């Protein structure tokens, strides 16, 4: 029995063409080979190609050996291929298409927009704090504060004499500089007759009242101990008592009214006069 060919097999389309296309693509020279042969045919050296394309010599060698790892990525590899192809006189777009086919296809159409969108805009310099201006402002503030303190210290007024102030020099009719005047106060009322009469008879009691002005006063008891040493401002008074004696130094005698053992002795002296007096129990007399 003779076995004939099946009509289906005879009419079936041949698959020789696709296989032939694949074999032809596999047999085609590589991208690097095409560029290398074109460069040699053009009579150019690698250095000349590098100079005209601005692609470094090691990268040109790598591309001619089909090593695209030194290009820094697909974007730069395509640019290098186009530049070298233009320099050696071959179709760069065809080589780029072959490169894309071998490396995952062509980039998306929105690739340029993505490249423009990547990376934040640097605005650090505009937002950086102005430390110079801050330093100048701080210095101005410190200088202003120091000046204000100096002016306040000058206009604040001088302090009144303290209890440790030295005794006024001289005696008798010598004068002393008037002490700074404190706030004006209403004159103190004169002591009543009953209060003066109630002074103990076995002691010396001296009351000083500043009626007209401020006066500096020093008072010592019978043992020489200091009882008072300070200013008596207008309207103020001081009372001293001791079994033996009260010794006084009054700087502005005309401003001080004296009451001794219940007796009104009037002003201690004249205005500006410095007097030294001592009083004992029972008899207000000058010491």
VEXDREN-2710 file (C-alpha; in Angstrom, 1 decimal):
% VEXDREN-2710
k/r/px/py/pz
1/UNK/0.0/0.0/0.0
2/UNK/1.3/3.3/-1.0
3/UNK/1.1/6.0/1.7
4/UNK/0.5/9.4/0.2
5/UNK/1.2/12.8/1.7
6/UNK/-1.4/14.4/3.8
7/UNK/-3.1/17.4/2.1
8/UNK/-3.0/19.3/5.4
9/UNK/0.8/19.0/5.6
10/UNK/1.3/20.0/2.0
11/UNK/-0.9/23.1/2.4
12/UNK/0.3/24.1/5.9
13/UNK/2.3/27.4/6.0
14/UNK/6.0/27.0/6.4
15/UNK/7.6/28.3/9.6
16/UNK/10.9/28.8/7.9
17/UNK/10.6/32.6/7.6
18/UNK/10.3/33.4/11.3
19/UNK/13.2/31.2/12.1
20/UNK/15.1/32.8/9.3
21/UNK/14.5/36.3/10.7
22/UNK/15.7/35.3/14.1
23/UNK/18.8/33.7/12.6
24/UNK/19.4/36.9/10.6
25/UNK/19.1/39.1/13.7
26/UNK/21.4/36.8/15.6
27/UNK/23.9/36.9/12.8
28/UNK/23.8/40.7/12.5
29/UNK/26.9/42.5/13.9
30/UNK/26.4/44.0/17.3
31/UNK/26.0/47.7/18.1
32/UNK/29.6/47.9/19.2
33/UNK/30.9/46.1/16.2
34/UNK/29.0/48.4/13.8
35/UNK/30.4/51.5/15.5
36/UNK/34.0/50.1/15.6
37/UNK/34.0/49.1/11.9
38/UNK/32.4/52.4/10.9
39/UNK/35.1/54.3/12.8
40/UNK/37.9/52.3/11.2
41/UNK/36.4/52.8/7.8
42/UNK/36.2/56.6/8.4
43/UNK/39.9/56.6/9.3
44/UNK/39.2/57.9/12.9
45/UNK/40.9/56.9/16.1
46/UNK/39.1/56.5/19.4
47/UNK/40.8/59.7/20.7
48/UNK/39.4/61.6/17.7
49/UNK/35.9/60.2/18.3
50/UNK/36.1/61.1/22.0
51/UNK/37.2/64.7/21.2
52/UNK/34.3/65.2/18.7
53/UNK/31.6/63.6/20.8
54/UNK/32.9/64.5/24.3
55/UNK/32.5/60.9/25.3
56/UNK/35.4/59.8/27.4
57/UNK/37.9/57.4/25.7
58/UNK/37.3/54.4/28.2
59/UNK/33.5/54.7/27.5
60/UNK/34.1/54.7/23.7
61/UNK/36.2/51.5/24.1
62/UNK/33.5/49.9/26.3
63/UNK/30.6/50.7/23.8
64/UNK/32.7/49.2/20.9
65/UNK/33.0/46.1/23.1
66/UNK/29.2/46.1/23.7
67/UNK/29.7/46.9/27.4
68/UNK/27.2/49.7/28.3
69/UNK/27.7/49.4/32.1
70/UNK/30.1/52.3/32.1
71/UNK/27.6/54.7/30.5
72/UNK/25.7/55.4/33.7
73/UNK/22.3/54.1/32.6
74/UNK/20.1/53.7/29.5
75/UNK/19.5/57.4/29.1
76/UNK/23.2/58.1/28.7
77/UNK/23.9/55.0/26.7
78/UNK/21.4/56.1/24.0
79/UNK/23.0/59.5/23.9
80/UNK/26.5/58.1/23.6
81/UNK/25.4/55.7/20.8
82/UNK/23.8/58.6/18.8
83/UNK/26.8/60.8/19.2
84/UNK/29.4/58.1/18.2
85/UNK/27.2/57.0/15.3
86/UNK/27.0/60.6/14.0
87/UNK/30.7/60.9/14.3
88/UNK/31.5/57.7/12.3
89/UNK/28.7/58.2/9.8
90/UNK/26.2/55.5/10.6
91/UNK/22.4/55.6/11.4
92/UNK/22.3/56.2/15.2
93/UNK/18.5/55.9/15.5
94/UNK/18.6/52.3/14.1
95/UNK/21.3/51.4/16.6
96/UNK/19.3/53.0/19.5
97/UNK/16.3/51.0/18.4
98/UNK/18.4/47.8/18.6
99/UNK/19.7/48.9/22.0
100/UNK/16.1/49.4/23.3
101/UNK/15.0/46.1/21.9
102/UNK/17.8/44.4/23.8
103/UNK/17.3/46.4/27.1
104/UNK/13.6/46.4/27.7
105/UNK/12.1/48.6/25.0
106/UNK/12.0/52.4/24.4
107/UNK/11.3/54.8/27.3
108/UNK/7.8/55.9/27.9
109/UNK/6.6/59.1/26.2
110/UNK/6.2/60.8/29.6
111/UNK/9.8/60.2/30.5
112/UNK/10.9/63.8/29.9
113/UNK/8.1/65.1/32.2
114/UNK/9.2/62.6/34.9
115/UNK/12.7/63.7/34.6
116/UNK/11.7/67.4/35.0
117/UNK/9.5/66.5/38.0
118/UNK/12.2/64.6/39.9
119/UNK/14.3/66.3/42.5
120/UNK/13.1/69.0/44.8
121/UNK/13.8/72.7/44.0
122/UNK/16.6/73.9/46.3
123/UNK/15.4/77.0/48.2
124/UNK/17.7/76.5/51.1
125/UNK/19.6/79.7/50.5
126/UNK/16.5/81.9/50.4
127/UNK/15.1/80.4/53.6
128/UNK/18.4/80.4/55.5
129/UNK/18.2/82.5/58.6
130/UNK/20.0/85.9/58.3
131/UNK/22.4/85.4/61.3
132/UNK/24.2/88.7/60.5
133/UNK/21.0/90.8/60.9
134/UNK/20.1/88.9/64.1
135/UNK/23.6/89.6/65.6
136/UNK/23.4/93.3/64.7
137/UNK/19.9/93.6/66.3
138/UNK/21.1/91.9/69.4
139/UNK/24.1/94.2/69.7
140/UNK/21.9/97.3/69.2
141/UNK/19.6/96.0/72.0
142/UNK/22.4/95.5/74.4
143/UNK/23.9/98.9/73.7
144/UNK/20.5/100.6/74.2
145/UNK/20.0/98.7/77.5
146/UNK/23.4/99.8/78.8
147/UNK/22.7/103.5/77.8
148/UNK/19.3/103.4/79.5
149/UNK/20.9/102.1/82.7
150/UNK/23.6/104.8/82.6
151/UNK/21.0/107.5/82.2
152/UNK/18.8/106.1/84.9
153/UNK/21.8/106.0/87.3
154/UNK/22.6/109.6/86.7
155/UNK/19.0/110.9/87.0
156/UNK/18.1/108.7/90.0
157/UNK/19.3/111.2/92.5
158/UNK/22.0/110.9/95.2
159/UNK/21.5/109.0/98.4
160/UNK/21.1/110.6/101.8
161/UNK/23.8/110.5/104.4
162/UNK/24.0/107.2/106.4
163/UNK/24.5/106.7/110.1
164/UNK/28.2/106.1/109.6
165/UNK/28.8/109.6/108.1
166/UNK/31.8/111.4/109.6
167/UNK/31.1/114.2/112.2
168/UNK/31.1/117.7/110.8
169/UNK/34.4/119.5/111.4
170/UNK/34.8/122.5/113.6
171/UNK/32.8/123.7/116.6
172/UNK/31.0/126.8/117.7
173/UNK/30.0/128.9/114.7
174/UNK/31.4/126.6/111.9
175/UNK/29.0/125.9/109.0
176/UNK/28.4/122.6/107.2
177/UNK/27.0/121.9/103.8
178/UNK/23.3/121.3/103.9
179/UNK/22.3/117.6/103.5
180/UNK/20.2/116.6/100.5
181/UNK/16.6/117.5/101.1
182/UNK/14.2/114.5/101.2
183/UNK/10.6/114.6/100.3
184/UNK/8.8/117.6/101.9
185/UNK/6.8/116.5/104.9
186/UNK/4.4/118.5/107.0
187/UNK/6.1/119.8/110.2
188/UNK/5.6/117.7/113.2
189/UNK/3.3/119.2/115.9
190/UNK/5.2/120.6/118.9
191/UNK/5.2/118.3/122.0
192/UNK/2.4/119.0/124.5
193/UNK/3.2/120.5/127.9
194/UNK/1.9/117.4/129.6
195/UNK/4.3/115.2/127.7
196/UNK/7.3/117.4/128.5
197/UNK/6.3/117.6/132.1
198/UNK/6.1/113.8/132.3
199/UNK/9.9/113.5/131.7
200/UNK/11.6/111.5/134.5
201/UNK/13.3/113.8/137.1
202/UNK/16.2/111.4/137.7
203/UNK/17.2/111.3/134.1
204/UNK/18.0/113.7/131.3
205/UNK/15.6/113.7/128.4
206/UNK/16.3/115.6/125.2
207/UNK/13.9/116.0/122.3
208/UNK/15.1/117.5/119.0
209/UNK/12.5/118.6/116.4
210/UNK/13.7/119.6/112.9
211/UNK/11.3/122.5/112.1
212/UNK/12.8/124.5/109.2
213/UNK/15.3/122.4/107.4
214/UNK/17.4/119.2/107.6
215/UNK/20.1/118.9/110.2
216/UNK/22.8/116.4/110.9
217/UNK/22.8/115.2/114.5
218/UNK/25.1/113.0/116.6
219/UNK/24.0/111.9/120.1
220/UNK/26.1/110.1/122.8
221/UNK/25.0/108.8/126.2
222/UNK/26.8/109.1/129.5
223/UNK/29.2/106.2/128.7
224/UNK/30.2/107.6/125.3
225/UNK/28.0/105.2/123.4
226/UNK/26.5/106.5/120.2
227/UNK/22.7/106.8/120.4
228/UNK/22.1/108.4/117.0
229/UNK/24.2/109.6/114.1
230/UNK/22.3/110.7/111.0
231/UNK/20.2/113.4/109.4
232/UNK/16.9/114.7/110.9
233/UNK/14.7/115.8/108.0
234/UNK/12.3/118.7/108.3
235/UNK/9.2/117.6/110.3
236/UNK/11.1/114.7/112.0
237/UNK/12.1/114.4/115.6
238/UNK/14.4/112.4/117.9
239/UNK/14.2/111.8/121.7
240/UNK/17.2/110.7/123.8
241/UNK/17.2/109.6/127.6
242/UNK/20.1/108.7/129.9
243/UNK/20.7/108.7/133.7
244/UNK/23.9/110.8/133.4
245/UNK/24.0/113.0/130.3
246/UNK/23.3/113.5/126.7
247/UNK/26.1/114.9/124.5
248/UNK/25.0/116.4/121.2
249/UNK/26.6/117.7/118.0
250/UNK/24.1/119.5/115.8
251/UNK/25.2/120.4/112.3
252/UNK/22.6/123.0/111.3
253/UNK/21.6/124.3/114.7
254/UNK/19.1/126.9/113.4
255/UNK/16.9/124.2/112.0
256/UNK/16.5/122.2/115.2
257/UNK/14.2/123.1/118.2
258/UNK/15.4/121.7/121.5
259/UNK/13.4/120.5/124.5
260/UNK/15.4/119.4/127.6
261/UNK/13.8/117.9/130.7
262/UNK/10.4/119.4/129.9
263/UNK/11.7/122.9/129.0
264/UNK/11.5/124.5/125.6
265/UNK/15.0/125.9/124.9
266/UNK/14.1/127.1/121.4
267/UNK/16.5/126.7/118.4
268/UNK/19.8/125.0/119.1
269/UNK/21.7/127.9/117.3
270/UNK/21.9/129.8/114.1
271/UNK/21.3/128.5/110.6
272/UNK/24.3/126.6/109.3
273/UNK/26.0/126.7/112.8
274/UNK/27.5/123.6/114.3
275/UNK/27.1/123.4/118.0
276/UNK/28.3/121.0/120.7
277/UNK/26.1/120.8/123.8
278/UNK/25.7/118.5/126.8
279/UNK/22.6/118.1/129.0
280/UNK/22.3/116.4/132.4
281/UNK/19.3/115.5/134.7
282/UNK/17.5/118.5/136.2
283/UNK/19.2/121.4/134.5
284/UNK/19.2/122.1/130.8
285/UNK/22.5/123.9/130.5
286/UNK/25.3/124.0/127.9
287/UNK/28.0/121.5/128.6
END
